[in-house]
Amino acid sequence: TYPDFAEMWESKTWEFAPENGETMPEAYDRIWDTVNKIVKENEGKTIAIVSHGFVIRSYFCRILYNDINNL
């Protein structure tokens, strides 16, 4: 349906952003900042953060490798 988007996703995944969306590096940084903000705001408490796979993989990638290229 969207051949231009499909081509961009295949050839330049890190630069691809859906319409009104963000690139993977932008999401990677936003996820990191958001989770850390939640943790700081709830210091000493038990918290649960529920999300989908990309967000979880992104956060753990940052913890383990500090490099989005290992995602």
N, C-alpha and C positions, 0 to 999 in steps of 0.2 A: 504494500500500500504506500509506503514512504521510502522509495529507493535511495533518495539522498541521505536520509537518516541512517538507513541500513549500511550504506557505503561508509559513512563517517564512523559508525559504531565498529565496523570491521577494520578500518584502516587507521583510525586515530581515536581509539577507545578513551584515552585519558582526556582528550579535548572535546569529546562528544558531550553535548548538553541538549536534552529534549527541550522543546519550546517552553519557555518560562521556567526552565529547570536550571540545574547547576552541573558543573563538570565533576568528575570523580574526585580530583584534588580539592575542589571547593567543599564537596560533601565530606570528604575525609577530615578536613580541618574543622568543619562545623560539628561533626559528630564528636570529635575529640574535645572541643571546647564545651559542648553541651553536657556531655557526661561528667567532665571534671567540675563544671559548675554545680550540677546536681549533687555530686559527692561532697563538695565543699559546703554547700548549703545544708547538708544533713550529716555533718560530722558527728561521730559517735552513735549514729542510728544505723539500723539495718534497713537497707533499701533494696528494691528490685526494679530493674529497668528492663522492659520488655520491648523487643523490636524484631525486625526481620533479619535475615542472614547477612545481607551486605553490611548493615550497620554493625552487627556483632563482629564479623570478620575484619572490618575496617578498624574497629577499636583495638582488637587483639593484635592486629598487624602493627599498629602504632606502638603498642606496649612491647611487643617482642622484637620488632625490627626498626622502629621509628623511620619507616620508609614505605611509602605507598607502592613502590615498584614490587614489593614482595606480596602484595595483596592477592 
